[in-house]
């Protein structure tokens, strides 16, 4: 039976973010539609799924993560559309 020693074998693979190669200056800032603030925080919207359409046959509550303005709490329409909330 062979023993494993620390340092043997190839180095562990680091997960590289594909966005690391994107030039930040070529991106478009997003601001709040209500107050024009640029800071956002993740919040959860809760959706109720009827037992008639739930895969389990039971009424279920599903959390949906979206971004809300950190200053006024507004959720931009583009965030709701991508989440299929509205």
matplotlib code that plots the C-alpha trace (Angstrom):
import matplotlib.pyplot as plt

x = [0.0, 1.5, 1.5, 0.6, 3.0, 2.3, 3.7, 3.5, 1.6, 0.5, -0.5, -4.2, -6.1, -7.4, -10.8, -10.1, -12.9, -13.5, -14.3, -10.8, -9.7, -12.5, -11.3, -13.1, -13.1, -15.1, -18.0, -21.1, -22.0, -25.5, -27.3, -30.6, -33.5, -35.0, -32.2, -29.2, -27.1, -24.4, -24.4, -26.6, -27.1, -28.5, -32.1, -34.5, -38.0, -40.3, -42.7, -45.4, -45.8, -49.3, -49.6, -51.2, -47.9, -45.4, -43.3, -43.8, -47.6, -47.3, -47.5, -44.0, -42.2, -39.3, -36.6, -35.4, -32.2, -32.2, -30.3, -31.8, -30.4, -28.4, -29.6, -33.3, -34.2, -35.5, -35.2, -34.4, -36.7, -33.8, -33.1, -36.7, -37.0, -33.9, -35.3, -38.7, -40.4, -42.5]
y = [0.0, 3.3, 6.3, 9.8, 12.5, 16.2, 17.8, 14.6, 14.9, 17.8, 21.1, 21.5, 23.3, 26.7, 27.7, 30.7, 33.1, 33.6, 37.3, 37.9, 38.6, 41.2, 44.8, 46.7, 49.9, 48.2, 47.4, 49.5, 50.6, 49.8, 52.4, 52.4, 53.4, 55.3, 57.1, 56.5, 54.9, 52.5, 50.1, 47.0, 44.2, 40.7, 40.2, 37.4, 37.5, 34.7, 33.1, 30.6, 27.6, 26.1, 22.4, 22.0, 22.9, 21.9, 18.8, 17.5, 18.0, 20.2, 24.0, 25.3, 28.6, 29.3, 31.9, 34.0, 36.0, 39.5, 42.8, 45.8, 49.3, 49.5, 53.1, 53.1, 49.3, 49.7, 46.6, 47.5, 46.0, 44.4, 42.3, 41.2, 40.3, 38.1, 36.2, 35.7, 37.4, 39.9]
z = [0.0, -1.0, 1.2, 0.0, 1.0, 1.0, -2.1, -4.2, -7.4, -9.5, -7.8, -7.1, -9.9, -9.1, -10.6, -12.8, -13.2, -17.0, -16.3, -15.1, -18.6, -19.2, -19.5, -16.7, -18.7, -21.4, -19.0, -18.5, -14.9, -13.6, -11.5, -9.6, -11.8, -8.8, -7.1, -9.5, -6.8, -8.0, -5.0, -4.8, -2.3, -2.8, -1.5, -1.7, -3.3, -2.2, -4.7, -3.7, -6.0, -6.0, -5.3, -8.7, -10.5, -7.9, -8.8, -5.3, -5.4, -2.3, -2.0, -1.9, -1.3, -3.6, -2.8, -5.8, -5.4, -7.0, -6.5, -4.7, -4.4, -1.2, -0.7, -1.4, -1.8, -5.4, -7.7, -11.3, -13.9, -15.7, -12.6, -12.3, -16.0, -15.9, -12.9, -14.6, -11.7, -13.6]

ax = plt.figure().add_subplot(projection="3d")
ax.plot(x, y, z, "-o")
ax.set_aspect("equal")
plt.show()
